[in-house]
Amino acid sequence: MTKKKKYYVVWYGHETGVFKTWKECQAAIDGVKGAQYMSFVNLEEAQKAYDKEYADYKGRKSNKKSLSVEELKKYGEPDLYTISVDAASSGNPGKLEYQGVDTQTYKLLFKQGPFLQGTNNVGEFLALVHGLAYLKQIGSDRNIYSDSKIAMGWVKKKKCNTKLKRSAKNEKLFELIHRAETWLKKNHYSTTILKWETKAWGEIPADFGRK
């Protein structure tokens, strides 16, 4: 039996557009938090969808399954005596913002941006380092939540391993990246960086609500 041909629309990823193979689509979305994409059975439908918004189609179907009681017990409850950080990028690259909030009260603790020609991963990294510096500055014993494994890895290595190209428009961002890397190399902190489990707890409190 011949496998049915599919076309893939990517509204938000490393690249956007209509792709004719899953391999091309996967390369366009790999590692992009909140990537927006969907498959269609014919090219005409895919092209029409790309001219519209992802929000018009995202409710069409969902691949997410509800967690069982056992799975929810495994994750437990989040520690509310913490702060949470997150970032949002309108485009990739695009206008970038990041912020930190009190996990329990959602009180805004800091917010930066918008910056031009940034990526979500860069924003997540800067948000984490800003949060670490903030907690150290005020002498807080709270820990910090992030929902980005990539940003957590970069912080651990003290290096923002972005592939973002430097330009006149995002020069400010690269200055902040350099400052953040320098801070990580020169400062010791006792704060534990915790992974926010979105599938069990919902969106992180610092989320910008643009999904």
MARKOLRO-30218 format. One line per 10 residues: number of its first residue (from 1); their letters; for each residue y, x, z of N, C-alpha, C. Coordinates in Angstrom, 3 decimals. Each point is the difference from the previous one (the first is absolute). Layout:
BEGIN
NUM) A) Y,X,Z,Y,X,Z,Y,X,Z; ...
//
This chain:
BEGIN
1) MTKKKKYYVV) -1.197,0.847,0.000,1.197,-0.847,0.000,1.243,0.880,0.000; 0.941,-0.267,-0.915,1.217,0.797,-0.101,0.937,-0.290,1.160; 0.505,1.057,0.599,0.918,-0.154,1.118,1.326,-0.552,-0.499; 0.522,-1.007,0.716,1.235,-0.652,-0.414,1.179,0.946,0.142; 0.818,0.073,-1.035,1.163,0.870,-0.007,1.066,-0.536,0.943; 0.647,0.903,0.749,1.082,-0.389,0.893,1.221,0.867,-0.267; 1.162,-0.554,0.328,1.252,0.734,-0.091,0.633,-0.020,1.384; 0.703,1.057,0.334,0.519,0.148,1.345,1.518,0.150,-0.012; 0.657,-0.803,0.824,1.448,0.069,0.137,0.338,0.680,1.324; 0.876,0.991,-0.060,0.481,0.667,1.215,1.501,-0.233,0.092
11) WYGHETGVFK) 0.401,-0.736,1.024,1.425,-0.255,0.226,0.621,1.083,0.882; -0.814,0.582,0.858,0.493,1.020,0.921,-1.081,1.052,0.203; 0.303,1.249,-0.399,-0.942,1.099,0.120,0.655,1.282,-0.475; -0.785,1.032,-0.218,0.544,1.242,-0.553,0.623,-0.274,-1.369; -0.667,-0.867,-0.742,0.490,-0.471,-1.294,-0.168,-1.509,-0.032; 0.839,-0.687,-0.780,-0.136,-1.442,-0.144,-0.246,-0.342,-1.465; -0.570,-1.176,-0.230,-0.248,-0.421,-1.366,-1.343,-0.689,-0.138; -0.440,-0.156,-1.229,-1.295,-0.613,-0.312,-0.966,1.103,-0.416; -1.152,0.057,0.664,-0.986,1.041,-0.273,-1.286,-0.632,-0.528; -0.632,0.696,-0.921,-1.175,-0.550,-0.667,-1.315,0.362,0.669
21) TWKECQAAID) 0.028,0.923,0.962,-1.229,0.368,0.711,0.267,0.084,1.499; -1.072,-0.199,0.778,0.124,0.104,1.456,0.347,1.424,0.401; -0.508,0.977,-0.733,0.274,1.397,0.309,1.497,0.281,-0.060; 0.669,-0.527,-1.029,1.448,0.192,-0.125,0.737,-0.719,1.118; -0.457,-1.207,0.302,0.624,-0.779,1.074,-0.156,0.706,1.339; -1.196,0.498,0.253,-0.295,0.671,1.268,0.879,1.228,0.188; 0.225,0.741,-1.082,0.859,1.189,0.076,1.436,-0.389,0.319; 0.403,-1.186,-0.450,1.376,-0.461,0.207,0.255,-0.495,1.413; -1.059,-0.389,0.723,0.177,-0.581,1.326,-0.596,0.838,1.122; -0.775,1.032,-0.349,-0.714,0.781,1.005,0.955,0.608,1.023
31) GVKGAQYMSF) -0.215,-0.323,1.269,0.811,0.571,1.078,1.326,-0.692,0.232; 0.297,-1.047,-0.755,1.275,-0.706,0.151,-0.173,-1.155,0.979; 0.665,0.084,1.132,-0.083,-1.071,0.987,0.686,-1.251,-0.551; -0.675,-1.130,0.079,0.580,-1.238,-0.475,0.049,-0.120,-1.509; -0.860,0.756,-0.683,-0.036,-0.064,-1.465,-0.201,-1.447,-0.459; 0.692,-0.370,-1.066,-0.076,-1.364,-0.510,-0.662,0.019,-1.368; -1.177,-0.579,-0.097,-0.742,0.022,-1.251,-0.983,-1.165,-0.060; -0.448,-0.318,-1.199,-0.940,-1.089,-0.174,-0.634,0.089,-1.389; -1.204,-0.536,-0.144,-0.690,0.024,-1.291,0.137,-1.339,-0.722; -0.054,0.073,-1.331,0.090,-1.190,-0.841,-1.043,0.103,-1.111
41) VNLEEAQKAY) -0.404,-1.149,-0.520,-1.101,-0.009,-0.965,0.449,0.264,-1.432; 1.305,-0.116,-0.277,0.456,0.320,-1.350,1.369,0.663,0.032; 0.325,0.698,-1.046,1.216,0.792,-0.070,1.251,-0.863,0.039; -0.024,-1.125,-0.674,1.171,-0.876,-0.035,0.370,-0.492,1.399; -1.009,-0.411,0.752,0.236,-0.475,1.361,0.558,1.117,0.874; -0.549,1.211,-0.182,0.454,1.151,0.782,1.461,0.332,-0.301; 0.358,-0.032,-1.263,1.376,0.317,-0.392,0.985,-1.039,0.524; -0.409,-1.260,-0.001,0.849,-1.053,0.558,0.184,0.198,1.503; -1.077,0.395,0.665,0.055,0.207,1.451,0.927,1.158,0.356; -0.055,1.059,-0.798,0.827,1.171,0.278,1.492,-0.324,-0.107
51) DKEYADYKGR) 0.332,-0.979,-0.836,1.402,-0.411,-0.156,0.478,-0.861,1.164; -0.955,-0.430,0.839,0.345,-0.798,1.174,-0.131,0.863,1.260; 0.028,-0.629,1.150,-0.092,0.717,1.270,-1.425,-0.078,0.548; -0.360,1.031,0.749,-1.311,0.019,0.642,-0.185,-1.204,0.914; 1.104,-0.418,0.646,-0.063,-1.131,0.929,-0.467,-1.278,-0.676; 0.211,-0.105,-1.321,-0.428,-1.188,-0.738,-1.511,-0.069,-0.154; -0.678,1.143,0.220,-1.439,0.068,-0.255,-0.838,0.371,1.218; 0.624,0.589,1.027,-0.792,0.558,1.100,-0.821,-1.040,0.747; 0.395,-1.262,-0.076,-0.756,-1.043,0.675,-1.158,-0.529,-0.819; -0.143,0.522,-1.214,-1.056,-0.477,-0.905,-1.388,0.222,0.564
61) KSNKKSLSVE) -0.179,1.162,0.609,-1.283,0.302,0.629,0.214,1.102,1.021; -0.881,0.121,0.911,0.116,1.045,1.015,-1.347,0.676,0.189; 0.020,1.332,0.061,-1.236,0.759,0.205,-0.271,0.264,1.475; 0.966,-0.400,0.845,-0.154,0.271,1.429,-0.936,-1.017,0.642; -0.839,0.484,0.887,-0.893,-0.867,0.748,0.428,0.000,1.463; -0.145,-1.165,0.652,0.347,-0.088,1.407,-0.961,0.866,0.810; 0.552,0.660,1.005,-0.837,0.838,0.856,-0.804,-0.873,0.950; -1.201,0.445,0.288,-0.845,-0.723,0.945,0.490,0.261,1.417; -0.504,-0.794,0.939,0.368,0.176,1.406,-0.385,1.401,0.470; -1.169,0.469,-0.452,-0.475,1.327,0.397,0.938,1.101,-0.520
71) ELKKYGEPDL) 0.458,-0.176,-1.250,0.902,0.993,-0.585,1.342,0.014,0.721; 0.509,-1.178,0.338,1.269,-0.084,0.725,-0.117,0.644,1.382; -1.153,-0.178,0.639,-0.219,0.619,1.316,0.000,1.509,-0.116; -0.510,0.507,-1.116,-0.061,1.450,-0.214,1.404,0.604,-0.020; 0.934,-0.714,-0.632,1.369,0.510,-0.081,0.782,-0.238,1.291; -0.386,-1.033,0.753,0.709,-0.293,1.224,1.410,-0.493,-0.274; 0.882,0.191,0.973,1.392,-0.416,-0.125,0.898,1.232,-0.092; 1.131,-0.103,-0.720,0.919,1.150,-0.077,0.675,0.269,1.334; 0.368,1.243,0.208,0.738,0.398,1.195,1.461,-0.373,-0.220; 0.505,-0.932,0.773,1.366,-0.467,-0.200,1.041,0.929,0.625
81) YTISVDAASS) -0.444,0.880,0.894,0.948,0.968,0.582,0.105,1.204,-0.940; 0.513,-0.269,-1.180,0.096,0.991,-1.066,1.212,-0.342,-0.866; 0.249,0.857,-0.998,0.927,-0.370,-1.052,-0.774,0.011,-1.315; 0.504,-0.696,-1.001,-0.647,-0.078,-1.300,1.003,0.380,-1.089; -0.497,0.674,-1.031,0.875,0.396,-1.105,-0.596,-0.452,-1.322; 0.879,-0.216,-0.979,-0.459,-0.392,-1.320,1.105,0.294,-1.009; -0.349,-0.064,-1.273,0.954,0.249,-1.079,-0.198,-1.028,-1.096; 1.006,-0.136,-0.850,-0.083,-0.914,-1.138,0.736,0.609,-1.172; -0.639,-0.029,-1.144,0.593,0.547,-1.218,0.020,-1.064,-1.086; 1.179,-0.251,-0.542,0.128,-0.964,-1.102,-0.168,0.754,-1.303
91) GNPGKLEYQG) -1.256,0.117,-0.449,-0.323,0.824,-1.146,-0.639,1.284,0.469; -0.606,0.715,-0.896,-0.692,1.223,0.394,0.125,1.072,-1.109; 1.056,0.830,0.044,0.992,0.044,1.079,1.037,-1.111,-0.124; 0.706,-0.227,1.096,1.024,-1.033,0.027,0.824,0.120,1.262; 0.758,-1.045,0.312,0.817,0.010,1.212,-0.914,-0.047,1.226; 0.223,0.920,0.897,-0.895,0.191,1.147,0.735,-0.188,1.319; -0.671,-0.681,0.928,0.499,-0.159,1.363,-1.147,0.234,0.972; 0.330,0.388,1.209,-1.023,0.063,1.043,0.613,-0.397,1.331; -0.855,-0.412,0.936,0.499,-0.438,1.295,-1.048,0.153,1.093; 0.481,-0.061,1.239,-0.867,0.038,1.161,0.387,-1.118,0.955
101) VDTQTYKLLF) -1.002,-0.659,0.577,0.268,-1.117,0.908,-0.876,0.101,1.248; 0.390,-0.726,1.025,-0.834,-0.171,1.185,-1.164,-0.900,-0.401; -1.226,0.452,0.206,-1.177,-0.746,-0.450,-0.096,-1.380,0.639; 0.391,-0.112,1.249,-0.133,-1.276,0.705,1.138,-0.965,-0.301; 1.232,0.495,0.004,1.161,-0.887,-0.143,0.572,-0.047,-1.414; -0.425,0.928,-0.853,0.508,0.113,-1.379,1.469,0.455,-0.022; 0.504,0.460,1.119,1.381,0.483,0.046,0.153,1.225,-0.905; 1.015,-0.017,-0.849,0.244,1.114,-0.908,0.502,1.211,0.780; -0.680,1.127,-0.173,0.365,1.228,0.704,0.750,0.970,-0.913; -0.378,0.034,-1.257,0.722,0.812,-0.984,-0.347,-0.496,-1.400
111) KQGPFLQGTN) 0.920,0.249,-0.913,-0.204,-0.397,-1.393,0.802,0.928,-0.897; -0.606,0.434,-1.094,0.661,0.907,-0.937,-0.170,-0.494,-1.431; 1.010,0.248,-0.815,-0.041,-0.386,-1.402,0.989,-1.103,-0.299; 0.035,-0.446,-1.253,-0.924,0.384,-1.076,0.315,1.353,-0.624; -1.071,0.680,-0.424,0.095,1.257,-0.730,-0.501,-0.251,-1.421; 0.596,0.664,-0.950,-0.391,-0.184,-1.391,-1.219,0.850,-0.364; -0.785,-0.507,-0.920,-1.159,0.709,-0.557,-0.931,0.563,1.080; -0.430,-0.880,0.877,-0.952,0.395,1.030,-1.330,-0.706,-0.196; -1.001,0.401,0.753,-1.304,-0.660,-0.036,-0.379,-0.462,1.397; -0.907,-0.943,0.046,-0.412,-0.550,1.282,-0.620,1.060,0.901
121) NVGEFLALVH) -0.801,0.886,-0.575,-0.643,1.030,0.813,1.023,0.936,0.642; 1.024,0.359,-0.770,1.068,0.845,0.553,0.695,-0.724,1.151; 0.270,-1.294,-0.203,0.645,-0.780,1.051,-0.842,-0.096,1.252; -1.315,-0.181,-0.169,-0.906,-0.077,1.153,-0.002,1.324,0.769; 0.013,1.102,-0.727,0.033,1.323,0.624,1.289,0.192,0.791; 1.130,-0.286,-0.629,1.289,0.169,0.674,0.113,-0.924,1.216; -0.532,-1.207,-0.128,0.044,-0.953,1.116,-0.787,0.527,1.198; -1.164,0.576,-0.272,-0.824,0.549,1.082,0.697,1.159,0.713; 0.542,0.921,-0.786,0.666,1.150,0.612,1.245,-0.455,0.760; 0.751,-0.940,-0.566,1.166,-0.547,0.691,-0.429,-0.622,1.327
131) GLAYLKQIGS) -1.116,-0.737,-0.038,-0.510,-0.620,1.223,-0.401,1.018,1.045; -0.664,1.062,-0.416,-0.402,1.055,0.933,1.219,0.662,0.628; 0.996,0.293,-0.838,1.226,0.637,0.500,0.752,-0.942,0.939; 0.010,-1.276,-0.344,0.681,-1.005,0.814,-0.631,-0.089,1.393; -1.320,-0.093,0.041,-0.704,-0.103,1.279,0.194,1.254,0.854; 0.000,1.153,-0.641,0.200,1.241,0.742,1.421,0.081,0.536; 0.951,-0.425,-0.805,1.405,0.069,0.403,0.298,-0.859,1.226; -0.615,-1.190,0.074,0.269,-0.891,1.132,-0.981,0.212,1.147; -0.941,0.946,-0.184,-0.956,0.308,1.058,-1.004,-1.101,0.251; -0.392,-0.716,-1.034,-0.923,-1.123,0.150,-1.456,0.458,-0.082
141) DRNIYSDSKI) -0.857,-0.658,0.764,-1.431,0.315,-0.045,-0.762,-0.975,-0.902; 0.712,-0.777,-0.779,-0.655,-0.943,-0.904,-0.662,0.731,-1.160; -1.005,-0.626,-0.584,-0.618,0.505,-1.224,0.593,-0.742,-1.193; -0.458,0.320,-1.183,0.619,-0.541,-1.208,-1.057,-0.465,-0.996; 0.225,-1.165,-0.592,-0.904,-0.563,-0.996,0.542,0.201,-1.417; -0.928,0.305,-0.917,0.288,0.020,-1.431,-1.192,-0.631,-0.700; 0.242,-0.670,-1.128,-1.132,-0.549,-0.758,-0.322,0.867,-1.219; 0.581,1.209,-0.051,-0.196,0.885,-1.142,-0.839,1.226,0.363; -1.238,0.044,-0.492,-0.856,1.163,0.230,0.581,1.235,-0.684; 0.634,-0.208,-1.155,0.588,1.122,-0.733,1.102,0.652,0.819
151) AMGWVKKKKC) 0.918,-0.812,0.509,1.105,0.539,0.797,-0.510,0.677,1.266; -1.003,-0.578,0.619,-0.571,0.591,1.214,-0.598,1.368,-0.316; -0.650,0.108,-1.158,-0.576,1.274,-0.420,1.070,1.039,-0.270; 1.084,-0.419,-0.641,1.102,0.924,-0.291,0.641,0.526,1.285; 0.172,-0.895,0.967,0.590,0.414,1.278,-0.920,0.994,0.701; -1.286,-0.262,-0.028,-0.964,0.899,0.633,0.060,1.399,-0.602; 0.192,0.054,-1.328,0.073,1.285,-0.696,1.414,0.588,-0.011; 0.962,-0.795,0.518,1.412,0.410,0.042,0.568,0.244,-1.388; -0.496,-0.771,-0.969,0.397,0.196,-1.388,-0.022,-1.333,-0.755; 1.136,-0.332,-0.615,0.085,-1.207,-0.823,-0.507,0.340,-1.396
161) NTKLKRSAKN) -1.241,-0.322,-0.257,-0.642,0.413,-1.251,0.237,-1.018,-1.114; 1.280,-0.315,-0.234,0.330,-0.991,-1.016,0.057,0.618,-1.394; -0.296,-0.836,-0.999,0.108,0.428,-1.388,1.302,-0.500,-0.625; 0.850,-0.564,0.840,1.280,-0.514,-0.462,0.847,1.132,-0.585; 0.557,-0.246,-1.163,0.831,1.008,-0.659,1.411,-0.004,0.580; 0.504,1.168,0.271,1.341,0.146,0.566,1.047,-0.239,-1.087; 1.076,-0.692,0.366,1.076,-0.264,-0.951,1.314,-0.106,0.758; 1.077,-0.124,-0.736,1.310,-0.123,0.632,0.081,-1.278,0.836; -0.706,-1.040,-0.449,0.066,-1.282,0.701,-0.753,-0.001,1.329; -1.078,0.774,0.105,-0.758,0.000,1.259,0.145,1.297,0.793
171) EKLFELIHRA) 1.044,0.745,-0.281,0.236,1.258,0.706,0.072,-0.213,1.514; 0.631,-1.102,0.413,0.112,-0.303,1.425,-1.387,-0.162,0.629; -0.899,-0.648,-0.723,-1.358,-0.189,0.507,-0.704,1.325,0.216; 0.148,0.915,-0.952,-0.657,1.294,0.124,0.603,0.836,1.134; 1.272,-0.208,0.272,0.612,0.660,1.156,-0.629,-0.523,1.286; -0.231,-1.327,0.056,-0.630,-0.598,1.178,-1.451,0.461,0.143; -0.702,0.133,-1.113,-1.381,0.493,0.034,-0.031,1.414,0.578; 0.889,0.852,-0.479,0.059,1.378,0.500,0.320,0.020,1.491; 0.938,-0.845,0.417,0.370,-0.065,1.414,-1.183,-0.477,0.848; -0.733,-0.987,-0.523,-1.153,-0.539,0.729,-1.108,1.047,0.134
181) ETWLKKNHYS) -0.286,0.718,-1.081,-1.024,1.043,0.042,0.399,1.100,0.984; 1.269,0.359,-0.002,0.498,1.029,0.921,-0.141,-0.461,1.441; 0.324,-1.276,0.246,-0.122,-0.535,1.357,-1.447,0.067,0.474; -0.929,-0.372,-0.852,-1.417,0.015,0.369,-0.488,1.406,0.339; 0.509,0.991,-0.722,-0.432,1.381,0.216,0.616,0.616,1.252; 1.159,-0.495,0.397,0.714,0.600,1.126,-0.148,-0.759,1.314; -0.518,-1.211,-0.066,-0.058,-0.819,1.213,-1.427,-0.350,0.410; -0.224,-0.009,1.297,-1.265,-0.469,0.572,0.229,-1.412,0.524; -0.967,-0.882,-0.203,0.118,-1.363,0.520,-1.357,-0.451,0.522; 0.039,-0.865,1.002,-1.237,-0.510,0.606,-0.323,-1.413,-0.489
191) TTILKWETKA) 0.856,-0.547,-0.820,-0.207,-1.350,-0.543,-1.266,-0.065,-0.855; -0.786,-1.031,0.195,-1.170,-0.226,-0.840,0.368,-0.949,-1.140; -0.354,0.387,-1.213,0.233,-0.864,-1.156,-1.238,-0.872,-0.187; 0.191,-1.304,0.050,-1.101,-0.961,-0.071,0.001,-0.729,-1.342; -1.187,-0.325,-0.480,-0.122,-0.739,-1.266,0.081,-1.504,0.268; 0.963,-0.654,-0.650,0.115,-1.451,0.124,-1.043,-0.648,-0.908; -0.869,-0.830,0.577,-1.092,-0.619,-0.754,0.451,-1.350,-0.563; 0.565,0.045,-1.182,0.601,-1.188,-0.610,-0.995,-1.136,-0.178; -1.216,0.316,-0.427,-0.969,-1.067,-0.289,-0.440,-0.740,1.260; 0.212,0.623,1.146,-0.368,-0.657,1.255,1.212,-0.616,0.705
201) WGEIPADFGR) 1.158,0.640,-0.136,1.181,-0.412,0.769,1.127,-0.594,-0.835; -0.156,-0.011,-1.307,1.097,-0.470,-0.840,0.962,1.138,-0.319; 1.127,-0.327,-0.613,0.954,1.035,-0.385,0.593,0.692,1.218; 0.262,1.281,-0.145,0.582,0.787,1.070,1.374,-0.576,0.365; 0.376,-0.015,1.275,1.283,-0.584,0.404,1.216,0.553,-0.732; -0.076,1.240,-0.478,1.133,0.606,-0.707,0.029,-0.367,-1.473; -0.940,-0.829,-0.448,-0.080,-0.378,-1.415,1.297,-0.676,-0.453; 0.383,0.252,-1.248,1.243,-0.563,-0.534,-0.200,-1.418,-0.548; -1.230,-0.489,-0.023,-0.247,-1.372,-0.427,0.247,-0.249,-1.465; -0.272,1.000,-0.851,0.274,-0.161,-1.425,-1.258,-0.094,-0.848
211) K) -1.155,-0.155,0.619,-1.260,-0.022,-0.743,-0.223,-1.379,-0.625
//
